[in-house]
Amino acid sequence: MIRALLLTPLLLIAACKGKQPVASTPPPAPEASRPEWVRARPVSGGYYIGIGQASMAVKDYQEVAKKNALNDLASEISVVVEGNSLLQTLDRRTTFSETFTSTINTSTREQLEGFEMVDSWENGREYHLYYRLSKSEHARLKAERKARSIASALDLHGRSKEALGAGDLRGAFDNDLRALLAMKEYWGENDVVEMDGRQVPLVNELYNDLQKLTSGVQFSILPERCELNYGNRFRREMLIGAQYRNGSGTRDLVQLPLVVEYPGATGKVTELKSTDAEGRLRTSVQRVDPKANGQEVVVRLDINALASKELDAALVKALLASLTVPEKRAAISLQMPKVFMKATETNLGQPVGDAGVALIVREELTKNGFRFVDREADSDLLLTLTSSTRQGGESNGFYTAFLDVSFSFRDRRSGDVVHEGGRQGLKGVQLAYDKAGIDAYKKATQEVRKDLVPALMSAIQ
């Protein structure tokens, strides 16, 4: 009985605790409590609307909602592309609209002015923002910005003309490019202004001027054919000139960035150089790959170097891709030396004939453009080749022979050694000494194919 009485208060306490409220997330707000603009997007003839939402579980939910609202507001301010505008022209030539739209949308968000917050609402879980922008106010602010952009573009175009008059195409291009980028918000429009005494659509005129600047560049290359031979040690200096042709007149282009390319022995050679104060530059073509297809020197305008690095990279890249890049080519005539060969080859004292190294040397050099002549007087290089085998011993019925090879290339006129080398103790093993000697010659041919021609080319170039 006493035990029952003691348990009764405990049970009463447990019962009381069970009736305490349990913590839980607030129930969703009834639909009736939501503002009308949250339930349905507002429509207004006089305002652009921007609605943004963010979860309140996010730390900076207010900033997130604001960003979303402004993005929504900017998306309502659509860019209408007019016929024959620059944007339409570029999009026909390249996949330009995606780059342009992305950049302009970003620019529109950054330049939103005059918007106001109409309302905000939250329910503990969601945060909503309502912005609006007067269409008439937006039009007024845009007109002011456009007027400033037009004035800046015309000023930069004037500087471009001055730079070109001084032969500075780099400066002319940079200023015209900056003028065009100053108008990037209006590439889909056709704004007619007075330029150089004419009424022209400004943006199209600036772009056409960029085209004229690049397409008007002309190059000259002297000599017109790059002849490389043993007499000039396969090295030729080329004189490159750059001029700008406008109508009937020409002007030397100073400090113009150029790219010079040709096939080198270890891969394509690419040189980045600029013209001097007279619109000239000198470069040396050397160590050309004799097996390259289409051997030629290519000179072209380094159009990427004309654009300043701090400009909008995405738009500049797309613009440059649409422009004409002038270039000029000069054929390379590569004549390898004429060779007269004296070969003495024996296997254990007996002539080896076509089994020796000389035939492989002839094949490899001929394959790389060298020409063999029958008279010493007709040659550029004298090749003296000596090879012989010697016995190395016998073991368990197998015979060993060793081959020694030496060669020397000399300049026929001066007698100077151009290149020399050889192999000593190349080992051959067979069932007889003479067969072991032939085996050593076979191994020597592999060494010749691998090393002789590259080493000789390095020596003569």
Secondary structure, DSSP 8 states (H G I E B T S, - for coil): -HHHHHHHHHHHHHHHHHTS----------GGGS-HHHHS----SSEEEEEEEEETTSTTHHHHHHHHHHHHHHHHS-----TT-HHHHHHHHSS-HHHHHHHHHHHHHHT--S-EEEEEEE-SSEEEEEEEEEHHHHHHHHHHHHHHHHHHHHHHHHHHHHHHHTT-HHHHHHHHHHHHHHTGGGTTS--EEEETTEEEEHHHHHHHHHHHHHHTEEEEEESSSEEEETTTTTEEEEEEEEEEEETTEEEE-TT-EEEEEEEETTEEEEEEEE--TTSEEEEEEESB-TT-SS-EEEEEE-GGGGS-TTS-HHHHHHHHHTS---EEEEEEEEE--EEEEEEEEEETTEE-GGGSSHHHHHHHHHHTT-EE-SSGGG-SEEEEEEEEEEEEEEETTEEEEEEEEEEEEEETTT--EEEEEEEEEEEEEESSHHHHHHHHHHHHHHHHHHHHHHHHHHHH-
